[in-house]
Amino acid sequence: MMNIRSILLISLVCLLSGFISSSAQTANWLPELTETWEPVPKSVNPAPYFNPPSDAIQLFDENYLNKWEDADKWNFEDGVLTVEPGTGGIRTMEAYSSVQLFMEWRIPENVDGDDQRRGNSGIFLQGLYEVQILDSYNNTTYTNGQAGSVYKQYPPMVNASLPPGQWQSYHIIFNAPVFAEDGNLARPAYLTVFHNGILIQNHVEVKGPTIYTGLPQYELHPYKMPIFIQGSRHEISFRNMWIREI
Ligand code: MG
Protein backbone atom coordinates (compact mmCIF):
# COMPACT_ATOMS: atom_id res chain seq x y z
CA MET A 1 0.00 0.00 0.00
CA MET A 2 1.30 3.44 -0.83
CA ASN A 3 1.07 6.20 1.72
CA ILE A 4 0.03 9.76 0.99
CA ARG A 5 3.66 10.86 0.87
CA SER A 6 4.52 8.31 -1.85
CA ILE A 7 1.42 9.21 -3.86
CA LEU A 8 2.18 12.92 -3.66
CA LEU A 9 5.82 12.39 -4.66
CA ILE A 10 4.89 10.08 -7.55
CA SER A 11 2.27 12.57 -8.73
CA LEU A 12 4.87 15.30 -8.64
CA VAL A 13 7.33 13.16 -10.57
CA CYS A 14 4.68 12.36 -13.21
CA LEU A 15 3.80 16.04 -13.48
CA LEU A 16 7.43 17.02 -13.82
CA SER A 17 8.20 14.26 -16.29
CA GLY A 18 5.66 15.78 -18.66
CA PHE A 19 7.91 18.79 -18.93
CA ILE A 20 11.31 17.25 -18.45
CA SER A 21 12.65 14.72 -20.90
CA SER A 22 16.27 14.11 -19.93
CA SER A 23 18.24 13.69 -16.73
CA ALA A 24 20.37 16.65 -17.73
CA GLN A 25 17.30 18.74 -17.01
CA THR A 26 16.68 17.18 -13.61
CA ALA A 27 19.75 18.81 -12.08
CA ASN A 28 17.60 20.87 -9.73
CA TRP A 29 15.52 17.95 -8.44
CA LEU A 30 15.47 17.07 -4.76
CA PRO A 31 16.89 13.60 -3.96
CA GLU A 32 13.55 12.70 -2.30
CA LEU A 33 11.82 12.71 -5.69
CA THR A 34 13.48 9.42 -6.64
CA GLU A 35 12.99 7.63 -3.29
CA THR A 36 10.31 4.99 -2.79
CA TRP A 37 9.27 4.04 0.76
CA GLU A 38 6.46 1.52 0.36
CA PRO A 39 5.73 -1.33 0.12
CA VAL A 40 8.51 -2.42 2.47
CA PRO A 41 10.15 -5.76 1.44
CA LYS A 42 9.33 -8.51 3.95
CA SER A 43 12.09 -10.16 6.00
CA VAL A 44 13.23 -13.76 5.38
CA ASN A 45 15.88 -15.94 7.03
CA PRO A 46 19.11 -16.30 5.06
CA ALA A 47 21.18 -19.28 3.85
CA PRO A 48 24.95 -20.09 3.60
CA TYR A 49 27.97 -18.86 1.69
CA PHE A 50 29.99 -19.95 -1.32
CA ASN A 51 33.65 -20.75 -1.73
CA PRO A 52 35.26 -19.71 -5.01
CA PRO A 53 35.06 -22.19 -7.89
CA SER A 54 38.42 -23.23 -9.40
CA ASP A 55 38.33 -20.74 -12.27
CA ALA A 56 37.43 -17.70 -10.15
CA ILE A 57 39.86 -14.88 -9.30
CA GLN A 58 40.04 -14.13 -5.58
CA LEU A 59 40.27 -10.34 -5.14
CA PHE A 60 40.91 -10.33 -1.39
CA ASP A 61 43.87 -12.64 -0.97
CA GLU A 62 47.39 -11.67 0.19
CA ASN A 63 48.03 -10.17 -3.29
CA TYR A 64 45.15 -7.73 -2.91
CA LEU A 65 47.43 -4.69 -3.38
CA ASN A 66 48.12 -5.85 -6.94
CA LYS A 67 44.40 -6.12 -7.59
CA TRP A 68 43.08 -2.90 -6.04
CA GLU A 69 44.21 0.63 -6.70
CA ASP A 70 45.03 2.61 -3.57
CA ALA A 71 43.91 -0.21 -1.25
CA ASP A 72 46.78 0.26 1.21
CA LYS A 73 44.73 3.06 2.79
CA TRP A 74 42.40 0.37 4.17
CA ASN A 75 43.34 -2.29 6.73
CA PHE A 76 44.05 -5.87 5.66
CA GLU A 77 44.34 -8.78 8.05
CA ASP A 78 43.83 -12.50 7.45
CA GLY A 79 41.99 -12.02 4.18
CA VAL A 80 39.69 -9.34 5.62
CA LEU A 81 39.86 -5.82 4.19
CA THR A 82 38.34 -3.14 6.44
CA VAL A 83 37.45 0.41 5.42
CA GLU A 84 39.50 3.17 6.97
CA PRO A 85 36.70 5.74 7.44
CA GLY A 86 37.03 8.96 5.50
CA THR A 87 39.51 7.66 2.92
CA GLY A 88 37.07 7.06 0.05
CA GLY A 89 36.56 3.92 -2.01
CA ILE A 90 38.79 1.49 -3.86
CA ARG A 91 38.83 0.40 -7.49
CA THR A 92 40.07 -2.78 -9.16
CA MET A 93 43.21 -2.52 -11.30
CA GLU A 94 41.59 -4.86 -13.78
CA ALA A 95 38.64 -3.75 -15.90
CA TYR A 96 35.62 -5.98 -16.38
CA SER A 97 32.54 -6.30 -18.52
CA SER A 98 29.92 -8.93 -17.61
CA VAL A 99 30.76 -10.88 -14.45
CA GLN A 100 29.66 -13.36 -11.84
CA LEU A 101 30.81 -11.84 -8.56
CA PHE A 102 30.63 -13.08 -4.99
CA MET A 103 31.55 -11.08 -1.90
CA GLU A 104 31.11 -11.12 1.84
CA TRP A 105 30.67 -7.95 3.85
CA ARG A 106 30.17 -7.14 7.49
CA ILE A 107 28.75 -4.01 9.10
CA PRO A 108 30.41 -3.36 12.50
CA GLU A 109 28.38 -4.52 15.47
CA ASN A 110 28.61 -1.09 17.07
CA VAL A 111 27.31 0.75 13.96
CA ASP A 112 25.41 3.92 14.77
CA GLY A 113 23.22 6.31 12.79
CA ASP A 114 20.03 5.59 10.92
CA ASP A 115 18.49 5.68 7.45
CA GLN A 116 21.28 5.97 4.85
CA ARG A 117 23.78 6.90 7.57
CA ARG A 118 24.15 3.37 8.90
CA GLY A 119 27.01 1.40 7.35
CA ASN A 120 26.52 2.76 3.86
CA SER A 121 28.76 1.30 1.18
CA GLY A 122 28.10 -0.27 -2.18
CA ILE A 123 29.53 -2.38 -4.94
CA PHE A 124 29.61 -0.55 -8.26
CA LEU A 125 29.78 -2.84 -11.31
CA GLN A 126 31.86 -1.17 -13.99
CA GLY A 127 32.29 1.60 -11.43
CA LEU A 128 28.82 2.87 -12.36
CA TYR A 129 26.00 0.51 -11.42
CA GLU A 130 25.53 0.18 -7.65
CA VAL A 131 24.19 -2.67 -5.56
CA GLN A 132 23.69 -0.99 -2.19
CA ILE A 133 25.40 -2.13 1.01
CA LEU A 134 23.76 -0.87 4.19
CA ASP A 135 22.63 -2.12 7.58
CA SER A 136 18.99 -2.88 6.75
CA TYR A 137 18.41 -5.37 9.56
CA ASN A 138 16.36 -2.98 11.62
CA ASN A 139 16.76 0.31 9.87
CA THR A 140 14.12 2.11 7.85
CA THR A 141 15.11 3.99 4.74
CA TYR A 142 13.69 4.39 1.25
CA THR A 143 13.25 0.87 -0.10
CA ASN A 144 15.20 1.50 -3.29
CA GLY A 145 18.12 2.53 -1.08
CA GLN A 146 18.13 -0.37 1.39
CA ALA A 147 20.63 -3.26 1.36
CA GLY A 148 20.37 -5.22 -1.88
CA SER A 149 18.67 -2.47 -3.81
CA VAL A 150 19.91 -1.45 -7.22
CA TYR A 151 20.38 1.97 -5.77
CA LYS A 152 17.54 4.40 -6.56
CA GLN A 153 16.19 1.92 -9.13
CA TYR A 154 14.93 -1.36 -7.63
CA PRO A 155 14.20 -2.38 -4.01
CA PRO A 156 15.20 -5.97 -3.13
CA MET A 157 12.35 -8.49 -3.51
CA VAL A 158 12.74 -9.39 0.18
CA ASN A 159 14.88 -8.18 3.06
CA ALA A 160 17.48 -10.93 3.68
CA SER A 161 19.59 -8.84 6.07
CA LEU A 162 21.47 -10.23 9.05
CA PRO A 163 22.23 -8.16 12.16
CA PRO A 164 25.30 -5.90 12.19
CA GLY A 165 28.42 -7.78 13.28
CA GLN A 166 27.58 -10.86 11.15
CA TRP A 167 29.08 -11.69 7.76
CA GLN A 168 26.65 -11.37 4.86
CA SER A 169 27.06 -12.21 1.19
CA TYR A 170 26.13 -10.93 -2.22
CA HIS A 171 26.21 -13.18 -5.24
CA ILE A 172 25.82 -10.99 -8.28
CA ILE A 173 25.38 -11.70 -11.97
CA PHE A 174 25.96 -8.59 -14.01
CA ASN A 175 25.39 -8.32 -17.72
CA ALA A 176 27.13 -5.19 -18.94
CA PRO A 177 25.33 -2.78 -21.25
CA VAL A 178 26.11 -2.88 -24.96
CA PHE A 179 26.55 0.25 -27.00
CA ALA A 180 26.15 0.53 -30.77
CA GLU A 181 28.89 1.95 -32.96
CA ASP A 182 27.14 5.31 -32.99
CA GLY A 183 27.37 5.40 -29.19
CA ASN A 184 23.67 4.78 -28.58
CA LEU A 185 22.56 2.10 -26.16
CA ALA A 186 21.97 -1.21 -27.94
CA ARG A 187 21.16 -3.29 -24.85
CA PRO A 188 20.83 -2.15 -21.22
CA ALA A 189 22.67 -3.74 -18.30
CA TYR A 190 20.95 -6.47 -16.24
CA LEU A 191 21.49 -7.44 -12.62
CA THR A 192 20.66 -10.58 -10.70
CA VAL A 193 21.53 -10.56 -6.98
CA PHE A 194 21.37 -13.14 -4.20
CA HIS A 195 21.66 -11.73 -0.66
CA ASN A 196 22.75 -14.37 1.85
CA GLY A 197 21.72 -16.98 -0.72
CA ILE A 198 18.26 -15.54 -1.35
CA LEU A 199 17.24 -14.16 -4.74
CA ILE A 200 16.52 -10.47 -4.26
CA GLN A 201 17.00 -9.05 -7.80
CA ASN A 202 15.85 -11.19 -10.70
CA HIS A 203 17.46 -10.07 -13.96
CA VAL A 204 16.31 -6.48 -13.52
CA GLU A 205 16.93 -4.05 -16.36
CA VAL A 206 19.31 -1.41 -15.10
CA LYS A 207 18.06 2.05 -16.03
CA GLY A 208 21.49 3.66 -16.26
CA PRO A 209 24.42 4.58 -14.02
CA THR A 210 23.59 5.12 -10.35
CA ILE A 211 22.94 8.72 -9.50
CA TYR A 212 21.76 10.26 -6.22
CA THR A 213 19.59 12.98 -7.70
CA GLY A 214 17.39 12.86 -10.78
CA LEU A 215 16.81 10.05 -13.25
CA PRO A 216 19.59 7.80 -14.58
CA GLN A 217 20.57 7.93 -18.21
CA TYR A 218 23.04 5.75 -20.11
CA GLU A 219 26.14 7.29 -21.54
CA LEU A 220 28.68 5.54 -23.76
CA HIS A 221 31.56 4.06 -21.79
CA PRO A 222 34.32 1.51 -22.45
CA TYR A 223 33.44 -2.17 -22.85
CA LYS A 224 35.44 -3.00 -19.72
CA MET A 225 35.58 -0.82 -16.59
CA PRO A 226 37.01 -1.32 -13.09
CA ILE A 227 34.78 -2.39 -10.21
CA PHE A 228 34.45 0.11 -7.35
CA ILE A 229 33.72 -0.38 -3.65
CA GLN A 230 32.33 2.69 -1.97
CA GLY A 231 34.07 3.96 1.17
CA SER A 232 32.14 4.65 4.31
CA ARG A 233 32.41 6.51 7.57
CA HIS A 234 31.98 3.10 9.20
CA GLU A 235 34.55 0.32 9.43
CA ILE A 236 32.80 -2.05 7.03
CA SER A 237 34.80 -5.20 6.32
CA PHE A 238 35.01 -7.30 3.16
CA ARG A 239 36.36 -10.78 2.47
CA ASN A 240 36.15 -13.64 0.00
CA MET A 241 35.36 -11.52 -3.04
CA TRP A 242 35.77 -13.57 -6.17
CA ILE A 243 34.96 -12.95 -9.75
CA ARG A 244 34.41 -14.83 -12.97
CA GLU A 245 34.15 -13.08 -16.29
CA ILE A 246 31.16 -14.17 -18.35
MG1 MG B 1 25.88 3.13 -1.11
Residues whose N, C-alpha, C, O or C-beta is under 5 A from the ligand:
A	BS01	MG	N120 S121 G122 Q132 I133
